[in-house]
Amino acid sequence: MFKKILIANRGEIACRVAATARRMAIRTVAVYSDADAHANHVRACDESVHLGGSAPKDSYLRWEKIIAAAKSTGAEAIHPGYGFLSENEDFARACAEAGLVFIGPPAEAILAMGLKAESKRLMEQAGVPLVPGYHGADQDPALLQREADRIGYPALIKASAGGGGKGMRIVERSEDFAAALASCQREAINSFGSDAVLIEKYVQRPRHIEIQVFGDNQGNCVYLFERDCSVQRRHQKVLEEAPAPGMTEAMRKQMGEAAVNAARAVNYVGAGTVEFIVEQTGGYDAPEAMKFYFMEMNTRLQVEHPVTEAITGLDLVEWQLRVAAGEPLPLKQDQLQIHGHAIEARICAENPDNNFLPATGTLHVYRKPAQHTAFQRSRVRVDDGVREGGEISPFYDSMIAKLIVHGATRAEALARLDAALAQVHIVGVATNVQFLRGVLATESFSQARLDTALIERERAVLFDREPLGLPLAVAAAVTQQILGEWPGTQGGPATGFARRDGWRALGAYTRVFEFEFHGEPVSAQLAYGHEGGLHLAVADAAGPLVIGRFPDGRIEVEFAGGRHTLDVYPLQSVAHIFGAQGATRITAVDRLAHAGDTQAEGGRLTAPMPGKVVSFAVKPGDKVAKGQALAVMEAMKMEHTIAAPADGTVEELLFAPGDQVTEGAELLRLAA
């Protein structure tokens, strides 16, 4: 076994690999960029080496510096994690040439499976079912258009060298194909350095089911069952679970054996995932009628590997290390068993109500549920690489953490995941936590009516949700101010004349509070001394307000017929409120401070986050309609379209394609 390894990655996966290495008494070396100088993964390792600038091209993609770091620190092997260099055959080959073990498959297997078109030709030869499509080398746009027309719409354009939902577009009509192709190729060049694409039939009501495979250097290969990753937004996974709901034993065996055949076709070694698209020809309740087609093989450990660990009781990183060190697979196929059900939720810094726009900022509050420390069948597990006070930067992926739960049944796991998500409190950046809880509560997910369109199908109940409601939000905010725990809303020394419980020498008194809730002004009246207590009136709710505070800082609020225990975190003028039903936020308004603020900016279109201007779809003098696409930005590995907020005329473009812009930078001006 290795004595020391270098982990060529960052964030939660680097911390994850380091934890298993520590348990196996293997020393670890971290690498880091300027932005990650104080990151958790640096602390998790025994030593660390600085690579360079914050952008991946200046640090985590500099494989020559990574190999030099491994050699200088005496590391015997390099674990690439996932993303970055994990599926780069040149890096794998360079490791071998430098006398280092690449903890992953051979470079030839990475190359064979890295190009989707080539891999599909291999799979066809191996007898693995394929989706009808075009996988040819000729990339003439006119030819690609004809092939899409032949296959029929909706059609799917996919970057041949792609993955992770990048470089992928669904095209509904022939006349939309050219624009979608250009956008897909542009994103593919930025992400993978190649604009080659393939065209496939877009399977209706598809499920995304993948098989975990493992091979060793002795020729053994097994499958560790399946994961369902159908719940996706923007072609990226949101929730993953194992085993796949409704999977029959016959189909599990067929898919598992097909995955092993795929791995054997390229002499695969190490951890890999064979992804299938599954067509539900008989509907959600007819699993026996499902048909599966090979989609791609990811030649690395997957983000969602913890759910496989949970149902098998195995540590897949340990398996990786043992196989890379030349040991045979620890178990044979007939020794592998499924125990219970596991679900993983990806907690991301993003705004679901704004097309999942990634967010950046400081984690002023980061609280997570209690968890077990074991990697295998723990009831609640959190994999992360951040801490309270840390930064979510624009340079890397928006994922904050992975929350994994295990239960005896799917229903038990689902309930446990919702309870664990309720204990995740994040303040400082927008997150998808409440959105995830909403997905769990939908009829589609709870009843396992799964397909990749689930989020769109349940859109009416998933977006712009308010779980707590105005009366409770106001009651919590008022309580926080009364208790004097909202900096800036209550001041003065703790004297008898500064008591916050409403006592007054002259008896009854009514205080007016002004708030903003979901962009709307709200006024509330709190009467002190009303029948010996407090009386709150807001909107259509009015009645006694009974408040209390627990030693752990939580508050208790009884108002409008309900009693609630809440966590409230004031940050400047905003109170972030977390309860059993969900979370919300409300802003305290200082009427004096806002008295002169009567003019809206208007006409400005600003960058929602730091990034690069990709293109403008308009020029000065163009008339545009509300919702019309004006510009495209690239940030946090994804393209984002900037749309017109209202009808108007373009006055001026303030940047050019290729320019880097900061968050809030004005991109162009519109005249009404």
N, C-alpha and C positions, 0 to 999 in steps of 0.2 A: 504493500500500500504506500501511497505518496506520503512524504513527510511535510511537504509544503506545496500549496497551489496558489496561483494568482487568479483572482476573479475579475474578468474583463468586463465589468458591468457596474451598475449603480442601483440605488433605490432598493425596493423591497426584494427583488430577486438576488441581489448581492448579499443582503442581510440573510436571506433564506439559505443560500449556499453556505455562507459562513457559519451558520448555526449547526448544520449537519457536519461540516468539517470539524468544528470544535468538539462535537460529541464523539467524533471518530479520532480525536487527538491529532488532527492534521492542522498545521499552522497555515495562516492565510495572509495574502497580500492584497490590499485594495489599491485601485487606481482612481484618480479623481480629477475633475476639471476645476477651473476657478470658481464656478458657481457652487460646487460641491465640497469646498475645502473643509467645511464643518458638518458634512452630512452624516447621517446615521451609519451608512455602510462603511465609512472610513473608521468610525469608532468600533464597528463590529469586528474588524480584522486586526490581526496582530501587528501589521505594519502597512504603510501606504506609500504610494509614489504619485507625484503630481504629473499630469499628462500635458496640460495646456489650457487653452481658452475654454469658455463656457459652451460654445456651439459644439455639437457632436463631431463635426468635421475637424475641429481643432483639438479634440481630446479622445473621446471614446471610439472614434473611427480611425485613429492613428495607430494602426496595428504594428507598425515598425517600432513605435515608442513602447507599446504594450509588451512586445517580445523582448525589447531591451530591458524593460523593468523586471520581467520574469527572470532573465538571465542574471541581472545584477543583484537580485535578492535571493537567488538560489532556489527559486520555485522550479518544480519538476514538471508541472502541468498547468494548463490554463482552462478554466471553466468560463465559457462565454455568456452564460445566462440565456436570455432571449432578447431579440432585437439586436441592434448594433451589428456586431460581427458574428453573431451566432450561426448564420447561414451563409457565410462568406467563404467559398471554397479556396480562394487565394490565401486567406488568413489561416485556414486549417492546414493548407499545404506549407505555408511559411513556418508554422509552429513545428511541423515535423522536420523541416529542413534545419531548424534551429536546435533540434534535439529535445523539443518539448512535446509533451503529450497533449493533444487537443481533446478535451473531454466532450466528445461529440462524435458524429459519424465520420467516415472517411471523406476526403475532399471530393472523390469521384461520386459518392452518393449525394452529397450536397449539390453538386453540379447537375446531376441527372434529374433531381427533383426540383431544382431551383427555378427552372424555366417551365412554366405551366404547359406550354405546347409540347415540349420534349417529353415531359413526364407523362402526358396523356398518351403519347405514342407508345411509350414503354408499358403503360398500364393496359393498353389495348392488346399488346403482345402477351401480357401476363394473364389475360382473361378477366381483368377487373372491369366491371360495367362502367361505361362513360356516358355523360350527357351529350346529346347531339349538338354539334357545333363545328366551328372552323378553328383549326389549330396550326395553320400553315405559316410558313416563313415570309410569304409575300405580304407586305404591309401597306400596299397601295390603298389609299383611302377609298377610291372608287370600288376596288375589289372587296374591301371590308364591308362597304355599304351593300354591295350585291349579295354577299354571303349572309348578312343580317336579314336582308329581304327574303332570301331563300329559306333561312331557318324559321323566320316568322317572328312576330312581335307579341308580347314583350320579349326583347332580347337583352342579353347581359354582355357588356364590354368589360374585360378584366385585363389588367396589366399582366403580361406574361411572367414578369419577374416579381410580381407583387405579393402582397399579404397584408393582414391586419385591416382589411377594408379599404386600403388606399388604392387609387387607380382603378376604381370600379364604378360603373354607371349602368343603371337600368334605363332602357330606351323603350318607350311605349309606342312611338310612331316613326315611320320611315323618315319623315321630314325633320325629326329631331336628332337623327343619328349623327350627322356631321358635327354639330356643336358639342354633343356628348363625347364623341371620339376625341375632339381637340382638347377638351377639358381633362379627360381621362389620361391622354398621353402626356399632357403638361404635368399633371400630378405624378405620373409614373416616372418621368424624367427627374423630377425633384426628389422623389423618395428612393428610387432604385437605380437611376442612371441609365435606364432603357425605356424607350417609348413603345416597345413591341406589345401588342395586345392579342387576345383571342376573343372570339365571339361564341356565345353559347345560348342555347334555348334557356329562357328564364322559366324555371319550374314553378308552376302554380302551387300555392299552399305548401311550400317546401319546409322541411325541417333540416336543421344543420346538426348532424350526428357524427361524432368523430371517435376513432378507436385509438387508444394508447397502445403502442407497440414497443417492444424492447428486444434488441438483438445483442449477441456477444461475439467475441472473436473465435469461438469454437463452432460457429454455425447454428447455434440455437436461436430461436425467435419465438416470442409469445405475445399474446394480446392481453392487456389488463382491462378488458371490458370497454364500455362506451361512456361518452359524455354527451348530453344534449346541450347545444349552445345556440338554440333557435332564437332566443330573445336578444335582439340586436337593434342598435340605432346607428344609422349612417354606416351600415355594414360592419359595425364593430360590436363585439359581444358585451352584454350587460349582465346577464345571469347565466350561470352554467350549472348543470346538475348531473349526478351519476347515481344510479344507472338511469338510462333514458326511460321516461314514463311510457308504458304501453309496449315496451320491447318484448317480443316473444323470444323464447329460448332458441327457436329455430333460426330466427333472423339474427339474433346475437351471434350465433355460431357462424352463419354465412358471412356477416360483415367482418367478424374477427378473422376468419380464415382468408377473406379477400384482402384485409389489411396486412396480414402476415405475408401473403403472396406478393403484395406490392413492395414490402420491405425486402423480401428475399430477392426480388428482381434487380435490386441495386446493391446487394450484399450489405445490407444495413447493419450498423453497430451502434448501440446506445439507445437513448430515448428518442422516440419519434411519434408523430401523430398523423394518422391517415384520415383525412376529412372527407365525408360523404354528404351529398345533398340527397335528401330522402323525399320522394314524392308520395303524398298521401292520396292515392287514387281512389280509395274507398271512404275518404272522410276521416275525421279525427278519431272516431270510435271503431275503426277497422284496421288495426295494426297488421293483420295478416295480409292486407292488400298493399302494403307499402313497398315501393321500389327504391333501391338505392343506386346512386351513381358516384363514381370517384370524382372528387373535386380537386384536391391537391394533397401533398404531403409536406408537413412542416418538420424539417430535419433538426429539431431542437426540443428542449423541454417547453411545454406550453404554459401560458399564464394560469390556466385553469387546472393545472396538475394536482392541486390540493384535494379536489373532490375525489380523484382516483385514489389518492393516499388514504382518504377518510374511509372509503368503502372497502379497501383491500387491507388496510392496516400496515401498509408498506411506506418506506421513505424512498421516493424515486431518485432523489439526489444521491443517496447512499448507493443505490443501484448504479447510477451513472459513474460514480467514483470507482466502484468495484470493477465494473466492466472495463473502464478506461485503464485500470491497473492490470488488466489481463485475466481477471477472474471470470469464471462462468456465471451465467444467470443464477441467482440464489434459489429460484423455484422453477418448476416445470409447469406446463399449461394446466394439467389436471390437479395441481396443488393450489391453484388460485381460486379464490371464492369472493363473492359479493356479500357484504354485511351492511344492511340498512340502506340509508339514503343520505346523500350530501348535496348541498347547494352552496354556490359561491356567488357573492355579489361584489361587483367592482365599484368601489367608491371613488368617484372622479370629481375633480375641480372643474365644474361646468354648470351651465345654466340650461336645464332641459326646456324651460319655457321660452328660451331664445335660440331654438334650433341647436341645443346642446353646445353652445359657444363655450370653448374652454376659458377657464378663469385663472388668474394669477394673483398672488398676494401673500400675506403673512397669516399663518395659522395661529391667531391670537388665542383661540380655544381649540383643543384637540383632545377629546375624551372618548374612550372606547370601552366596550364591554369587557367584563372579566373573562379571562380565557385560560385554557390549559396550555402548558408549555410543550406538550408532546406534539409531534408533527402528524401522527397517524390519526387514530379515531377519537379525536377530542370533540367535545360537544360544540364548543365555540372556539374558533381560531382566528386570529388577525395577523395577516402578513402585511407589513408596511416598512417604509424606509424613511419616515418623517417623524417629527416630534413637535410638541407645542412650542410655538415661537419660531419655527422654521419657515422657510419660504417655498412657495410653489412658483417656480420660475417659468418663463416662456420657452426655455430651451429644450424641454423634454416632454415626455408624455404626461397627460393630465391626471393619471391615476394616482390617488392618494394612498389607498389601501385595498386589500382584499379581505372580505369578511366571509369566513367559511363555517358552516354549521353541519352537524351530523345528527341524525335521528334514526330510530328503529324503522320508521315509515316516512314516506314523502310528506304526509300531513304533519307529522311531528317536526320534521326538519323545517318545513315552511313556517310553522308557528314559532319555532326557535329563532329563525332568521329575522322575522318581523320584530320579535322582542329584542334581539341583539341590535338591530338597526335603530330601534327607539333609544338605545343607550349611546349611540354615536352622536356626539355633540361637536360640531365644527363651526367656528366663527372666524371670519376673516376673508374667506373665499366662498363663492357660490358652490354648492355641491348637488349631487343627484340623490342624496339619501332619501328625501321625502318622495321623490319620483320612484325609487326602488320599492319603497313600502307600498306605493300606489300600484305598481305592477303586481306585487305579491297578492294584493287584494282583488285584482280583477278576476272576473269569472273565467276568462280564458286561461290564465296561469294557474289559478287554484284548481281548476278542473282538468288541467294538463291538456288543454286544446291548443297545442303549440304549433307555431310556424314562424317564419322570419318576419311576417307582417303583423305580429301580435301587437306591437306598440302602436302602429298606425291604426289598426282595427279598434283599439281601445282608447284612441286619442281623446274622445269626449270626456273620459273620466281620469285621464292621466295628466293633463296639462292645465296650468292655471288653477291648481287645487288650493283650497284654503282649509286645512285640517282643524284648526282651532276656532276660527270664527272671530268676528270683530268684538263682541262683548267680552269674551275671555281674554283676548289680546289686550284690550284697554284695561281690564281689571288687573291683569298682571303688570302692565306698565305703570299704572297708578300705584299699585302696591309697592313696586320697586322704588318709586319716588318717595312714597310715604316712609319707607324703611331707610331712606337716605343712602341707598346702595347704587345709585345711578350718578356717577361723577358728572358734575356740571348742572344737575337738575336740583340739587339741594346743597346749600352751603352753610357756612357759619359755624361757630363753635358750639359745642354740646352744652349749652346753658338752658335754663328753664324757659328762656324766651325763644329757643331754637328747637323745641321738642317737635318731633315729626309724627306724633300720634294724634294730632288734631286738637289737642287741648288749647283752649283760649280762655283768658280771664273774663271775657264778655259773653261767653256762651256760644250759640250756634253760629256757623260760618259756612259759606259755600265757596268752593274753589273751582275754577275753570281750568281744564287741561286741554291743550291742543296737540293733536297728533296727525300723522299722515300714515294711511294704511292702504297698501296696494295702489299708491299714487293718488288717493282721494283724501281730502281734508276731513278730519273727524274732531268733533268737540265733545267733551265729557264734563259733567258737573258732579263734584263730590261734596256732599253735605256732611259737615262734622257736627256732632252733637244731636243728630236726628234720632230721637228715642234712645238716647244714650250710646249711640254707635255711629257707624258710617253708612251713608246712603249714596249709591252711585247711579247715575243716569247717563246712558249712551245709546244713541239711535233708538231702537224699539225696546231696549232692555233697561229696566230700572228696578232697584231693590236694595236690600241691605248688603253691604260688603263686609265680609268677615275674613280677616287675614291672619297669617301666622308664619313663623320661620323656624325651620329645623336646624339643628346644630351643624349639619353638613352643608348649609347654605341654601337648600331648596326652600321655596316658599309654598304656603298653602293658601289657596284662594277659594272662597265660597261666594258665589254670585250667580244670579239668574237661574236658581234651581239646581246648580251643580257644584260639587266640591272637587278641586283639582290640585294635585301636587306638581309643581313646575320647577324647572331650572331656568333661570333668567340671567343672561350675560349681557350687560350694557356695554356697548362699544361706541364711544362718542355719543351721538344723539340717537343711536339705534339700539333698541332692546331686542335681543335674540331670545326667543322663548321656546322651550322644549317641553313637551308633555307626552303622555302615553299615546294620545291620538296622533301626534305629529309635531311639527315645528312651524313657527312663523316669525315674522319680525315686524316691528312697529317703530316709527320715528317720532320722537318728541320735537315739537315745533315751538321755537321761541318767537312769539308774535312780534316782539320789538325788533328782533334781528331780521325778521322777514318783512317788516312793514314797508321797506323801500324796494323790495325785490319784486317788481311787478312786470318786468319785461322778459319775455322768453327769448332765448337766443335765436332760434329759427334760421333756416337756410344753411345750417352747418351739418356736415357729415364727417364723423370722426372715426378713427380706428378703434375698434372695441378692445384691442389688446396689441401688444408689440408684435410686429411681423414684417412681412415683405409684400409690397404691392406687386401683384401678378399681372393684372391687366385692367384697363378701363373699357367699358362697353359703350361709353358715350364720349362726346367731345363738346367743347364750348358752343353754346347756341342751340343744342339739342333740347327739344321739349320732352319731358318724361312724365310718366304716370306713377301714382303711388304704388309701391311694391315692385316697380321695374328694377331689374338688376343694373347697377351702375358700375361696380368695380368688384374685383376678386382679390382677396388677400390670402397669403399663406402664413399660418402660425401654428405652432405645436403640431407639426407634421400633417396638418389638414388644410384644405382650401375652404375659405369662407366668403360667401357672397354678400356684398353691401348693397342694400336695396333702398330705393327712394322712400322717405317717410311720408311724402305728399306729392301732389302734382307740382310741376314747376319747370324752370328752364335752367340748364347748366350754365353757370357764369364762368367758372374757372376750374381747371384741374391743377392741384397744387403739388402733385408728385408725378413721377414717371414710373412705368413698369420697371421692376427691379430694385426700386428704392426701399430701404429699410425705414420703418416708421415706428415711433413710440406710441404707447397707449394714449388715446385722446387726441392724437395729431389730426388736424383737419385735412381731409383728403381732397375734397372738392366743395364748391359752393353752389347752392341752388337759389334761384330767385323765384318767389311765388308768382 
